[in-house]
Amino acid sequence: MCRTGRWSIVAAMLKHLRSNLVAYLALFVALGGTSYAAVTVTGSQVKDSTLTGRDVRDGTLTARDFNTAQLRRAVAAAMPRQTGAGGG
């Protein structure tokens, strides 16, 4: 490639960077803030009864996260109710 071709590519890249600089900065700040919060916020900093089911990722809770009474109620609720001998 000739020398002027290289400089035109560099000039085009610099023009693109200058015209999108604020957008790139906003993107990095937003991503950095989210990752910072994910790393620094701990369970002890969350107030009791403020988390909902939407706040918990699927598949992350185990039986150890619940007390025995809660597990018994969940199992009983999941079991189909038994009907009489007539089935209805």
PDB file of N, CA, C and O in Angstrom:
ATOM      1  N   MET A   1       0.853  -1.173   0.000  1.00  0.00           N
ATOM      2  CA  MET A   1       0.000   0.000   0.000  1.00  0.00           C
ATOM      3  C   MET A   1       0.898   1.235   0.000  1.00  0.00           C
ATOM      4  O   MET A   1       1.940   1.248   0.655  1.00  0.00           O
ATOM      5  N   CYS A   2       0.513   2.225  -0.700  1.00  0.00           N
ATOM      6  CA  CYS A   2       1.347   3.416  -0.771  1.00  0.00           C
ATOM      7  C   CYS A   2       1.223   4.242   0.505  1.00  0.00           C
ATOM      8  O   CYS A   2       0.309   4.043   1.306  1.00  0.00           O
ATOM      9  N   ARG A   3       2.143   5.155   0.673  1.00  0.00           N
ATOM     10  CA  ARG A   3       2.221   5.957   1.890  1.00  0.00           C
ATOM     11  C   ARG A   3       0.966   6.796   2.100  1.00  0.00           C
ATOM     12  O   ARG A   3       0.502   6.929   3.232  1.00  0.00           O
ATOM     13  N   THR A   4       0.423   7.347   1.065  1.00  0.00           N
ATOM     14  CA  THR A   4      -0.783   8.178   1.222  1.00  0.00           C
ATOM     15  C   THR A   4      -1.983   7.327   1.611  1.00  0.00           C
ATOM     16  O   THR A   4      -2.883   7.812   2.297  1.00  0.00           O
ATOM     17  N   GLY A   5      -2.013   6.060   1.184  1.00  0.00           N
ATOM     18  CA  GLY A   5      -3.110   5.171   1.564  1.00  0.00           C
ATOM     19  C   GLY A   5      -3.113   4.882   3.052  1.00  0.00           C
ATOM     20  O   GLY A   5      -4.171   4.842   3.679  1.00  0.00           O
ATOM     21  N   ARG A   6      -1.917   4.678   3.626  1.00  0.00           N
ATOM     22  CA  ARG A   6      -1.818   4.433   5.065  1.00  0.00           C
ATOM     23  C   ARG A   6      -2.286   5.649   5.856  1.00  0.00           C
ATOM     24  O   ARG A   6      -3.018   5.522   6.837  1.00  0.00           O
ATOM     25  N   TRP A   7      -1.860   6.811   5.424  1.00  0.00           N
ATOM     26  CA  TRP A   7      -2.231   8.025   6.149  1.00  0.00           C
ATOM     27  C   TRP A   7      -3.714   8.307   6.042  1.00  0.00           C
ATOM     28  O   TRP A   7      -4.309   8.861   6.966  1.00  0.00           O
ATOM     29  N   SER A   8      -4.316   7.934   4.930  1.00  0.00           N
ATOM     30  CA  SER A   8      -5.751   8.170   4.809  1.00  0.00           C
ATOM     31  C   SER A   8      -6.525   7.242   5.742  1.00  0.00           C
ATOM     32  O   SER A   8      -7.575   7.625   6.258  1.00  0.00           O
ATOM     33  N   ILE A   9      -6.024   6.030   5.964  1.00  0.00           N
ATOM     34  CA  ILE A   9      -6.666   5.104   6.906  1.00  0.00           C
ATOM     35  C   ILE A   9      -6.522   5.644   8.328  1.00  0.00           C
ATOM     36  O   ILE A   9      -7.482   5.638   9.099  1.00  0.00           O
ATOM     37  N   VAL A  10      -5.326   6.107   8.670  1.00  0.00           N
ATOM     38  CA  VAL A  10      -5.094   6.664  10.007  1.00  0.00           C
ATOM     39  C   VAL A  10      -5.971   7.901  10.214  1.00  0.00           C
ATOM     40  O   VAL A  10      -6.560   8.082  11.280  1.00  0.00           O
ATOM     41  N   ALA A  11      -6.049   8.738   9.201  1.00  0.00           N
ATOM     42  CA  ALA A  11      -6.872   9.942   9.307  1.00  0.00           C
ATOM     43  C   ALA A  11      -8.338   9.577   9.489  1.00  0.00           C
ATOM     44  O   ALA A  11      -9.043  10.224  10.264  1.00  0.00           O
ATOM     45  N   ALA A  12      -8.808   8.553   8.790  1.00  0.00           N
ATOM     46  CA  ALA A  12     -10.195   8.127   8.934  1.00  0.00           C
ATOM     47  C   ALA A  12     -10.450   7.566  10.333  1.00  0.00           C
ATOM     48  O   ALA A  12     -11.497   7.817  10.928  1.00  0.00           O
ATOM     49  N   MET A  13      -9.487   6.806  10.851  1.00  0.00           N
ATOM     50  CA  MET A  13      -9.637   6.262  12.204  1.00  0.00           C
ATOM     51  C   MET A  13      -9.661   7.382  13.244  1.00  0.00           C
ATOM     52  O   MET A  13     -10.471   7.345  14.171  1.00  0.00           O
ATOM     53  N   LEU A  14      -8.785   8.372  13.101  1.00  0.00           N
ATOM     54  CA  LEU A  14      -8.770   9.494  14.030  1.00  0.00           C
ATOM     55  C   LEU A  14     -10.064  10.301  13.955  1.00  0.00           C
ATOM     56  O   LEU A  14     -10.577  10.746  14.981  1.00  0.00           O
ATOM     57  N   LYS A  15     -10.584  10.486  12.769  1.00  0.00           N
ATOM     58  CA  LYS A  15     -11.836  11.218  12.611  1.00  0.00           C
ATOM     59  C   LYS A  15     -12.972  10.455  13.308  1.00  0.00           C
ATOM     60  O   LYS A  15     -13.799  11.050  13.998  1.00  0.00           O
ATOM     61  N   HIS A  16     -12.997   9.146  13.119  1.00  0.00           N
ATOM     62  CA  HIS A  16     -14.027   8.322  13.768  1.00  0.00           C
ATOM     63  C   HIS A  16     -13.899   8.409  15.293  1.00  0.00           C
ATOM     64  O   HIS A  16     -14.899   8.557  15.996  1.00  0.00           O
ATOM     65  N   LEU A  17     -12.680   8.317  15.793  1.00  0.00           N
ATOM     66  CA  LEU A  17     -12.460   8.371  17.229  1.00  0.00           C
ATOM     67  C   LEU A  17     -12.878   9.722  17.809  1.00  0.00           C
ATOM     68  O   LEU A  17     -13.524   9.777  18.855  1.00  0.00           O
ATOM     69  N   ARG A  18     -12.513  10.799  17.135  1.00  0.00           N
ATOM     70  CA  ARG A  18     -12.889  12.126  17.628  1.00  0.00           C
ATOM     71  C   ARG A  18     -14.391  12.319  17.638  1.00  0.00           C
ATOM     72  O   ARG A  18     -14.932  12.896  18.581  1.00  0.00           O
ATOM     73  N   SER A  19     -15.069  11.851  16.618  1.00  0.00           N
ATOM     74  CA  SER A  19     -16.517  12.075  16.556  1.00  0.00           C
ATOM     75  C   SER A  19     -17.292  11.154  17.482  1.00  0.00           C
ATOM     76  O   SER A  19     -18.461  11.422  17.759  1.00  0.00           O
ATOM     77  N   ASN A  20     -16.687  10.078  17.971  1.00  0.00           N
ATOM     78  CA  ASN A  20     -17.387   9.145  18.862  1.00  0.00           C
ATOM     79  C   ASN A  20     -16.764   9.071  20.251  1.00  0.00           C
ATOM     80  O   ASN A  20     -17.088   8.166  21.021  1.00  0.00           O
ATOM     81  N   LEU A  21     -15.889   9.988  20.580  1.00  0.00           N
ATOM     82  CA  LEU A  21     -15.165   9.937  21.840  1.00  0.00           C
ATOM     83  C   LEU A  21     -16.104   9.962  23.042  1.00  0.00           C
ATOM     84  O   LEU A  21     -15.932   9.170  23.969  1.00  0.00           O
ATOM     85  N   VAL A  22     -17.079  10.842  23.045  1.00  0.00           N
ATOM     86  CA  VAL A  22     -18.004  10.945  24.177  1.00  0.00           C
ATOM     87  C   VAL A  22     -18.806   9.651  24.319  1.00  0.00           C
ATOM     88  O   VAL A  22     -19.048   9.194  25.436  1.00  0.00           O
ATOM     89  N   ALA A  23     -19.211   9.070  23.218  1.00  0.00           N
ATOM     90  CA  ALA A  23     -19.965   7.814  23.274  1.00  0.00           C
ATOM     91  C   ALA A  23     -19.109   6.691  23.854  1.00  0.00           C
ATOM     92  O   ALA A  23     -19.589   5.903  24.668  1.00  0.00           O
ATOM     93  N   TYR A  24     -17.855   6.612  23.443  1.00  0.00           N
ATOM     94  CA  TYR A  24     -16.967   5.580  23.987  1.00  0.00           C
ATOM     95  C   TYR A  24     -16.737   5.791  25.482  1.00  0.00           C
ATOM     96  O   TYR A  24     -16.749   4.833  26.255  1.00  0.00           O
ATOM     97  N   LEU A  25     -16.529   7.039  25.889  1.00  0.00           N
ATOM     98  CA  LEU A  25     -16.342   7.323  27.315  1.00  0.00           C
ATOM     99  C   LEU A  25     -17.579   6.929  28.116  1.00  0.00           C
ATOM    100  O   LEU A  25     -17.456   6.330  29.184  1.00  0.00           O
ATOM    101  N   ALA A  26     -18.763   7.257  27.618  1.00  0.00           N
ATOM    102  CA  ALA A  26     -20.001   6.907  28.316  1.00  0.00           C
ATOM    103  C   ALA A  26     -20.155   5.392  28.429  1.00  0.00           C
ATOM    104  O   ALA A  26     -20.592   4.885  29.462  1.00  0.00           O
ATOM    105  N   LEU A  27     -19.803   4.684  27.384  1.00  0.00           N
ATOM    106  CA  LEU A  27     -19.881   3.226  27.405  1.00  0.00           C
ATOM    107  C   LEU A  27     -18.958   2.633  28.472  1.00  0.00           C
ATOM    108  O   LEU A  27     -19.376   1.774  29.248  1.00  0.00           O
ATOM    109  N   PHE A  28     -17.719   3.087  28.510  1.00  0.00           N
ATOM    110  CA  PHE A  28     -16.771   2.549  29.481  1.00  0.00           C
ATOM    111  C   PHE A  28     -17.143   2.924  30.911  1.00  0.00           C
ATOM    112  O   PHE A  28     -16.951   2.124  31.826  1.00  0.00           O
ATOM    113  N   VAL A  29     -17.666   4.116  31.114  1.00  0.00           N
ATOM    114  CA  VAL A  29     -18.091   4.509  32.461  1.00  0.00           C
ATOM    115  C   VAL A  29     -19.266   3.650  32.905  1.00  0.00           C
ATOM    116  O   VAL A  29     -19.297   3.192  34.047  1.00  0.00           O
ATOM    117  N   ALA A  30     -20.231   3.425  32.020  1.00  0.00           N
ATOM    118  CA  ALA A  30     -21.398   2.608  32.374  1.00  0.00           C
ATOM    119  C   ALA A  30     -20.996   1.169  32.681  1.00  0.00           C
ATOM    120  O   ALA A  30     -21.457   0.594  33.667  1.00  0.00           O
ATOM    121  N   LEU A  31     -20.151   0.590  31.854  1.00  0.00           N
ATOM    122  CA  LEU A  31     -19.713  -0.780  32.096  1.00  0.00           C
ATOM    123  C   LEU A  31     -18.859  -0.877  33.356  1.00  0.00           C
ATOM    124  O   LEU A  31     -18.973  -1.840  34.114  1.00  0.00           O
ATOM    125  N   GLY A  32     -18.022   0.100  33.574  1.00  0.00           N
ATOM    126  CA  GLY A  32     -17.174   0.088  34.763  1.00  0.00           C
ATOM    127  C   GLY A  32     -17.984   0.253  36.033  1.00  0.00           C
ATOM    128  O   GLY A  32     -17.683  -0.394  37.036  1.00  0.00           O
ATOM    129  N   GLY A  33     -19.004   1.101  36.022  1.00  0.00           N
ATOM    130  CA  GLY A  33     -19.837   1.298  37.204  1.00  0.00           C
ATOM    131  C   GLY A  33     -20.619   0.053  37.565  1.00  0.00           C
ATOM    132  O   GLY A  33     -20.749  -0.282  38.743  1.00  0.00           O
ATOM    133  N   THR A  34     -21.143  -0.637  36.564  1.00  0.00           N
ATOM    134  CA  THR A  34     -21.894  -1.865  36.812  1.00  0.00           C
ATOM    135  C   THR A  34     -20.984  -2.945  37.382  1.00  0.00           C
ATOM    136  O   THR A  34     -21.351  -3.615  38.348  1.00  0.00           O
ATOM    137  N   SER A  35     -19.822  -3.119  36.806  1.00  0.00           N
ATOM    138  CA  SER A  35     -18.914  -4.152  37.309  1.00  0.00           C
ATOM    139  C   SER A  35     -18.387  -3.789  38.689  1.00  0.00           C
ATOM    140  O   SER A  35     -18.162  -4.678  39.509  1.00  0.00           O
ATOM    141  N   TYR A  36     -18.187  -2.512  38.964  1.00  0.00           N
ATOM    142  CA  TYR A  36     -17.747  -2.088  40.291  1.00  0.00           C
ATOM    143  C   TYR A  36     -18.807  -2.430  41.335  1.00  0.00           C
ATOM    144  O   TYR A  36     -18.483  -2.934  42.411  1.00  0.00           O
ATOM    145  N   ALA A  37     -20.064  -2.158  41.020  1.00  0.00           N
ATOM    146  CA  ALA A  37     -21.153  -2.471  41.956  1.00  0.00           C
ATOM    147  C   ALA A  37     -21.281  -3.976  42.165  1.00  0.00           C
ATOM    148  O   ALA A  37     -21.528  -4.430  43.282  1.00  0.00           O
ATOM    149  N   ALA A  38     -21.116  -4.732  41.117  1.00  0.00           N
ATOM    150  CA  ALA A  38     -21.240  -6.191  41.237  1.00  0.00           C
ATOM    151  C   ALA A  38     -20.154  -6.773  42.131  1.00  0.00           C
ATOM    152  O   ALA A  38     -20.378  -7.782  42.800  1.00  0.00           O
ATOM    153  N   VAL A  39     -19.002  -6.159  42.149  1.00  0.00           N
ATOM    154  CA  VAL A  39     -17.890  -6.677  42.945  1.00  0.00           C
ATOM    155  C   VAL A  39     -17.933  -6.150  44.377  1.00  0.00           C
ATOM    156  O   VAL A  39     -17.547  -6.865  45.302  1.00  0.00           O
ATOM    157  N   THR A  40     -18.391  -4.920  44.581  1.00  0.00           N
ATOM    158  CA  THR A  40     -18.270  -4.301  45.902  1.00  0.00           C
ATOM    159  C   THR A  40     -19.497  -4.440  46.788  1.00  0.00           C
ATOM    160  O   THR A  40     -19.360  -4.382  48.010  1.00  0.00           O
ATOM    161  N   VAL A  41     -20.691  -4.621  46.231  1.00  0.00           N
ATOM    162  CA  VAL A  41     -21.890  -4.744  47.066  1.00  0.00           C
ATOM    163  C   VAL A  41     -21.986  -6.175  47.578  1.00  0.00           C
ATOM    164  O   VAL A  41     -21.972  -7.128  46.799  1.00  0.00           O
ATOM    165  N   THR A  42     -22.083  -6.313  48.898  1.00  0.00           N
ATOM    166  CA  THR A  42     -22.151  -7.635  49.510  1.00  0.00           C
ATOM    167  C   THR A  42     -23.504  -7.834  50.169  1.00  0.00           C
ATOM    168  O   THR A  42     -24.291  -6.894  50.286  1.00  0.00           O
ATOM    169  N   GLY A  43     -23.770  -9.050  50.596  1.00  0.00           N
ATOM    170  CA  GLY A  43     -25.035  -9.369  51.235  1.00  0.00           C
ATOM    171  C   GLY A  43     -25.266  -8.604  52.522  1.00  0.00           C
ATOM    172  O   GLY A  43     -26.410  -8.309  52.867  1.00  0.00           O
ATOM    173  N   SER A  44     -24.201  -8.276  53.239  1.00  0.00           N
ATOM    174  CA  SER A  44     -24.371  -7.537  54.495  1.00  0.00           C
ATOM    175  C   SER A  44     -24.793  -6.091  54.254  1.00  0.00           C
ATOM    176  O   SER A  44     -25.287  -5.434  55.170  1.00  0.00           O
ATOM    177  N   GLN A  45     -24.605  -5.589  53.039  1.00  0.00           N
ATOM    178  CA  GLN A  45     -24.987  -4.219  52.725  1.00  0.00           C
ATOM    179  C   GLN A  45     -26.418  -4.116  52.207  1.00  0.00           C
ATOM    180  O   GLN A  45     -26.929  -3.011  52.023  1.00  0.00           O
ATOM    181  N   VAL A  46     -27.064  -5.242  51.971  1.00  0.00           N
ATOM    182  CA  VAL A  46     -28.438  -5.240  51.469  1.00  0.00           C
ATOM    183  C   VAL A  46     -29.376  -5.293  52.663  1.00  0.00           C
ATOM    184  O   VAL A  46     -29.206  -6.126  53.553  1.00  0.00           O
ATOM    185  N   LYS A  47     -30.372  -4.402  52.687  1.00  0.00           N
ATOM    186  CA  LYS A  47     -31.326  -4.371  53.796  1.00  0.00           C
ATOM    187  C   LYS A  47     -32.226  -5.596  53.740  1.00  0.00           C
ATOM    188  O   LYS A  47     -32.535  -6.101  52.661  1.00  0.00           O
ATOM    189  N   ASP A  48     -32.644  -6.067  54.906  1.00  0.00           N
ATOM    190  CA  ASP A  48     -33.541  -7.215  54.993  1.00  0.00           C
ATOM    191  C   ASP A  48     -34.849  -6.938  54.269  1.00  0.00           C
ATOM    192  O   ASP A  48     -35.369  -5.822  54.299  1.00  0.00           O
ATOM    193  N   SER A  49     -35.365  -7.960  53.626  1.00  0.00           N
ATOM    194  CA  SER A  49     -36.662  -7.932  52.926  1.00  0.00           C
ATOM    195  C   SER A  49     -36.704  -6.967  51.748  1.00  0.00           C
ATOM    196  O   SER A  49     -37.789  -6.547  51.345  1.00  0.00           O
ATOM    197  N   THR A  50     -35.558  -6.606  51.187  1.00  0.00           N
ATOM    198  CA  THR A  50     -35.567  -5.720  50.030  1.00  0.00           C
ATOM    199  C   THR A  50     -35.338  -6.462  48.724  1.00  0.00           C
ATOM    200  O   THR A  50     -35.612  -5.909  47.659  1.00  0.00           O
ATOM    201  N   LEU A  51     -34.847  -7.690  48.767  1.00  0.00           N
ATOM    202  CA  LEU A  51     -34.629  -8.461  47.546  1.00  0.00           C
ATOM    203  C   LEU A  51     -35.898  -9.220  47.194  1.00  0.00           C
ATOM    204  O   LEU A  51     -36.607  -9.704  48.076  1.00  0.00           O
ATOM    205  N   THR A  52     -36.176  -9.319  45.918  1.00  0.00           N
ATOM    206  CA  THR A  52     -37.333 -10.068  45.440  1.00  0.00           C
ATOM    207  C   THR A  52     -36.856 -11.203  44.549  1.00  0.00           C
ATOM    208  O   THR A  52     -35.657 -11.343  44.305  1.00  0.00           O
ATOM    209  N   GLY A  53     -37.777 -12.004  44.070  1.00  0.00           N
ATOM    210  CA  GLY A  53     -37.430 -13.100  43.178  1.00  0.00           C
ATOM    211  C   GLY A  53     -36.765 -12.625  41.901  1.00  0.00           C
ATOM    212  O   GLY A  53     -35.959 -13.349  41.318  1.00  0.00           O
ATOM    213  N   ARG A  54     -37.089 -11.424  41.460  1.00  0.00           N
ATOM    214  CA  ARG A  54     -36.464 -10.889  40.246  1.00  0.00           C
ATOM    215  C   ARG A  54     -34.990 -10.581  40.459  1.00  0.00           C
ATOM    216  O   ARG A  54     -34.221 -10.533  39.499  1.00  0.00           O
ATOM    217  N   ASP A  55     -34.587 -10.370  41.719  1.00  0.00           N
ATOM    218  CA  ASP A  55     -33.204 -10.016  42.021  1.00  0.00           C
ATOM    219  C   ASP A  55     -32.282 -11.224  42.122  1.00  0.00           C
ATOM    220  O   ASP A  55     -31.064 -11.060  42.181  1.00  0.00           O
ATOM    221  N   VAL A  56     -32.833 -12.423  42.141  1.00  0.00           N
ATOM    222  CA  VAL A  56     -32.047 -13.643  42.323  1.00  0.00           C
ATOM    223  C   VAL A  56     -31.948 -14.375  40.989  1.00  0.00           C
ATOM    224  O   VAL A  56     -32.957 -14.620  40.328  1.00  0.00           O
ATOM    225  N   ARG A  57     -30.739 -14.715  40.606  1.00  0.00           N
ATOM    226  CA  ARG A  57     -30.512 -15.422  39.338  1.00  0.00           C
ATOM    227  C   ARG A  57     -31.021 -16.858  39.460  1.00  0.00           C
ATOM    228  O   ARG A  57     -30.812 -17.513  40.482  1.00  0.00           O
ATOM    229  N   ASP A  58     -31.682 -17.337  38.427  1.00  0.00           N
ATOM    230  CA  ASP A  58     -32.207 -18.704  38.421  1.00  0.00           C
ATOM    231  C   ASP A  58     -31.092 -19.713  38.636  1.00  0.00           C
ATOM    232  O   ASP A  58     -30.001 -19.584  38.080  1.00  0.00           O
ATOM    233  N   GLY A  59     -31.384 -20.726  39.457  1.00  0.00           N
ATOM    234  CA  GLY A  59     -30.445 -21.817  39.677  1.00  0.00           C
ATOM    235  C   GLY A  59     -29.340 -21.525  40.673  1.00  0.00           C
ATOM    236  O   GLY A  59     -28.433 -22.342  40.834  1.00  0.00           O
ATOM    237  N   THR A  60     -29.388 -20.370  41.356  1.00  0.00           N
ATOM    238  CA  THR A  60     -28.304 -20.049  42.284  1.00  0.00           C
ATOM    239  C   THR A  60     -28.637 -20.389  43.730  1.00  0.00           C
ATOM    240  O   THR A  60     -27.730 -20.444  44.561  1.00  0.00           O
ATOM    241  N   LEU A  61     -29.902 -20.619  44.058  1.00  0.00           N
ATOM    242  CA  LEU A  61     -30.275 -20.971  45.426  1.00  0.00           C
ATOM    243  C   LEU A  61     -30.276 -22.479  45.598  1.00  0.00           C
ATOM    244  O   LEU A  61     -30.704 -23.217  44.712  1.00  0.00           O
ATOM    245  N   THR A  62     -29.791 -22.929  46.749  1.00  0.00           N
ATOM    246  CA  THR A  62     -29.788 -24.361  47.065  1.00  0.00           C
ATOM    247  C   THR A  62     -30.609 -24.578  48.322  1.00  0.00           C
ATOM    248  O   THR A  62     -31.092 -23.618  48.922  1.00  0.00           O
ATOM    249  N   ALA A  63     -30.771 -25.834  48.727  1.00  0.00           N
ATOM    250  CA  ALA A  63     -31.564 -26.162  49.918  1.00  0.00           C
ATOM    251  C   ALA A  63     -30.962 -25.527  51.170  1.00  0.00           C
ATOM    252  O   ALA A  63     -31.692 -25.239  52.118  1.00  0.00           O
ATOM    253  N   ARG A  64     -29.665 -25.307  51.194  1.00  0.00           N
ATOM    254  CA  ARG A  64     -29.024 -24.691  52.359  1.00  0.00           C
ATOM    255  C   ARG A  64     -29.441 -23.237  52.553  1.00  0.00           C
ATOM    256  O   ARG A  64     -29.285 -22.687  53.644  1.00  0.00           O
ATOM    257  N   ASP A  65     -29.974 -22.608  51.499  1.00  0.00           N
ATOM    258  CA  ASP A  65     -30.393 -21.214  51.595  1.00  0.00           C
ATOM    259  C   ASP A  65     -31.761 -21.062  52.257  1.00  0.00           C
ATOM    260  O   ASP A  65     -32.206 -19.936  52.482  1.00  0.00           O
ATOM    261  N   PHE A  66     -32.433 -22.155  52.572  1.00  0.00           N
ATOM    262  CA  PHE A  66     -33.773 -22.120  53.151  1.00  0.00           C
ATOM    263  C   PHE A  66     -33.781 -22.898  54.458  1.00  0.00           C
ATOM    264  O   PHE A  66     -32.966 -23.799  54.658  1.00  0.00           O
ATOM    265  N   ASN A  67     -34.714 -22.545  55.357  1.00  0.00           N
ATOM    266  CA  ASN A  67     -34.828 -23.355  56.567  1.00  0.00           C
ATOM    267  C   ASN A  67     -35.753 -24.542  56.289  1.00  0.00           C
ATOM    268  O   ASN A  67     -36.434 -24.572  55.264  1.00  0.00           O
ATOM    269  N   THR A  68     -35.778 -25.498  57.184  1.00  0.00           N
ATOM    270  CA  THR A  68     -36.500 -26.755  56.967  1.00  0.00           C
ATOM    271  C   THR A  68     -37.991 -26.538  56.776  1.00  0.00           C
ATOM    272  O   THR A  68     -38.605 -27.194  55.935  1.00  0.00           O
ATOM    273  N   ALA A  69     -38.579 -25.639  57.535  1.00  0.00           N
ATOM    274  CA  ALA A  69     -40.022 -25.387  57.415  1.00  0.00           C
ATOM    275  C   ALA A  69     -40.373 -24.842  56.038  1.00  0.00           C
ATOM    276  O   ALA A  69     -41.400 -25.208  55.468  1.00  0.00           O
ATOM    277  N   GLN A  70     -39.535 -23.981  55.508  1.00  0.00           N
ATOM    278  CA  GLN A  70     -39.781 -23.439  54.172  1.00  0.00           C
ATOM    279  C   GLN A  70     -39.717 -24.547  53.123  1.00  0.00           C
ATOM    280  O   GLN A  70     -40.521 -24.574  52.191  1.00  0.00           O
ATOM    281  N   LEU A  71     -38.766 -25.450  53.276  1.00  0.00           N
ATOM    282  CA  LEU A  71     -38.624 -26.544  52.315  1.00  0.00           C
ATOM    283  C   LEU A  71     -39.833 -27.483  52.383  1.00  0.00           C
ATOM    284  O   LEU A  71     -40.331 -27.935  51.352  1.00  0.00           O
ATOM    285  N   ARG A  72     -40.299 -27.771  53.595  1.00  0.00           N
ATOM    286  CA  ARG A  72     -41.478 -28.649  53.734  1.00  0.00           C
ATOM    287  C   ARG A  72     -42.693 -28.030  53.064  1.00  0.00           C
ATOM    288  O   ARG A  72     -43.434 -28.719  52.363  1.00  0.00           O
ATOM    289  N   ARG A  73     -42.904 -26.731  53.274  1.00  0.00           N
ATOM    290  CA  ARG A  73     -44.048 -26.051  52.641  1.00  0.00           C
ATOM    291  C   ARG A  73     -43.925 -26.074  51.119  1.00  0.00           C
ATOM    292  O   ARG A  73     -44.923 -26.254  50.422  1.00  0.00           O
ATOM    293  N   ALA A  74     -42.719 -25.894  50.602  1.00  0.00           N
ATOM    294  CA  ALA A  74     -42.518 -25.889  49.156  1.00  0.00           C
ATOM    295  C   ALA A  74     -42.790 -27.262  48.560  1.00  0.00           C
ATOM    296  O   ALA A  74     -43.409 -27.370  47.501  1.00  0.00           O
ATOM    297  N   VAL A  75     -42.332 -28.305  49.233  1.00  0.00           N
ATOM    298  CA  VAL A  75     -42.562 -29.666  48.751  1.00  0.00           C
ATOM    299  C   VAL A  75     -44.053 -29.976  48.796  1.00  0.00           C
ATOM    300  O   VAL A  75     -44.591 -30.555  47.852  1.00  0.00           O
ATOM    301  N   ALA A  76     -44.729 -29.597  49.882  1.00  0.00           N
ATOM    302  CA  ALA A  76     -46.164 -29.854  50.002  1.00  0.00           C
ATOM    303  C   ALA A  76     -46.943 -29.099  48.930  1.00  0.00           C
ATOM    304  O   ALA A  76     -47.921 -29.622  48.395  1.00  0.00           O
ATOM    305  N   ALA A  77     -46.527 -27.887  48.614  1.00  0.00           N
ATOM    306  CA  ALA A  77     -47.222 -27.106  47.591  1.00  0.00           C
ATOM    307  C   ALA A  77     -47.000 -27.684  46.201  1.00  0.00           C
ATOM    308  O   ALA A  77     -47.861 -27.557  45.330  1.00  0.00           O
ATOM    309  N   ALA A  78     -45.856 -28.313  45.990  1.00  0.00           N
ATOM    310  CA  ALA A  78     -45.544 -28.855  44.679  1.00  0.00           C
ATOM    311  C   ALA A  78     -46.212 -30.218  44.428  1.00  0.00           C
ATOM    312  O   ALA A  78     -46.370 -30.629  43.278  1.00  0.00           O
ATOM    313  N   MET A  79     -46.599 -30.909  45.497  1.00  0.00           N
ATOM    314  CA  MET A  79     -47.210 -32.228  45.364  1.00  0.00           C
ATOM    315  C   MET A  79     -48.655 -32.065  44.909  1.00  0.00           C
ATOM    316  O   MET A  79     -49.353 -31.166  45.378  1.00  0.00           O
ATOM    317  N   PRO A  80     -49.115 -32.929  43.996  1.00  0.00           N
ATOM    318  CA  PRO A  80     -50.518 -32.868  43.585  1.00  0.00           C
ATOM    319  C   PRO A  80     -51.409 -33.293  44.749  1.00  0.00           C
ATOM    320  O   PRO A  80     -51.073 -34.207  45.503  1.00  0.00           O
ATOM    321  N   ARG A  81     -52.531 -32.626  44.882  1.00  0.00           N
ATOM    322  CA  ARG A  81     -53.439 -32.954  45.980  1.00  0.00           C
ATOM    323  C   ARG A  81     -54.107 -34.300  45.691  1.00  0.00           C
ATOM    324  O   ARG A  81     -54.515 -34.597  44.567  1.00  0.00           O
ATOM    325  N   GLN A  82     -54.199 -35.091  46.747  1.00  0.00           N
ATOM    326  CA  GLN A  82     -54.854 -36.393  46.623  1.00  0.00           C
ATOM    327  C   GLN A  82     -56.367 -36.187  46.718  1.00  0.00           C
ATOM    328  O   GLN A  82     -56.856 -35.494  47.610  1.00  0.00           O
ATOM    329  N   THR A  83     -57.077 -36.782  45.813  1.00  0.00           N
ATOM    330  CA  THR A  83     -58.535 -36.710  45.849  1.00  0.00           C
ATOM    331  C   THR A  83     -59.080 -38.010  46.388  1.00  0.00           C
ATOM    332  O   THR A  83     -58.330 -38.962  46.603  1.00  0.00           O
ATOM    333  N   GLY A  84     -60.368 -38.058  46.607  1.00  0.00           N
ATOM    334  CA  GLY A  84     -61.009 -39.260  47.157  1.00  0.00           C
ATOM    335  C   GLY A  84     -60.902 -40.444  46.198  1.00  0.00           C
ATOM    336  O   GLY A  84     -60.295 -40.352  45.131  1.00  0.00           O
ATOM    337  N   ALA A  85     -61.513 -41.567  46.612  1.00  0.00           N
ATOM    338  CA  ALA A  85     -61.436 -42.809  45.837  1.00  0.00           C
ATOM    339  C   ALA A  85     -62.079 -42.645  44.465  1.00  0.00           C
ATOM    340  O   ALA A  85     -61.702 -43.338  43.520  1.00  0.00           O
ATOM    341  N   GLY A  86     -63.042 -41.740  44.345  1.00  0.00           N
ATOM    342  CA  GLY A  86     -63.716 -41.543  43.055  1.00  0.00           C
ATOM    343  C   GLY A  86     -62.873 -40.751  42.077  1.00  0.00           C
ATOM    344  O   GLY A  86     -63.225 -40.653  40.901  1.00  0.00           O
ATOM    345  N   GLY A  87     -61.748 -40.174  42.543  1.00  0.00           N
ATOM    346  CA  GLY A  87     -60.875 -39.449  41.645  1.00  0.00           C
ATOM    347  C   GLY A  87     -61.381 -38.070  41.300  1.00  0.00           C
ATOM    348  O   GLY A  87     -60.818 -37.431  40.411  1.00  0.00           O
ATOM    349  N   GLY A  88     -62.402 -37.582  41.948  1.00  0.00           N
ATOM    350  CA  GLY A  88     -62.910 -36.287  41.556  1.00  0.00           C
ATOM    351  C   GLY A  88     -63.281 -35.494  42.670  1.00  0.00           C
ATOM    352  O   GLY A  88     -63.733 -34.362  42.499  1.00  0.00           O
TER     353      GLY A  88
END
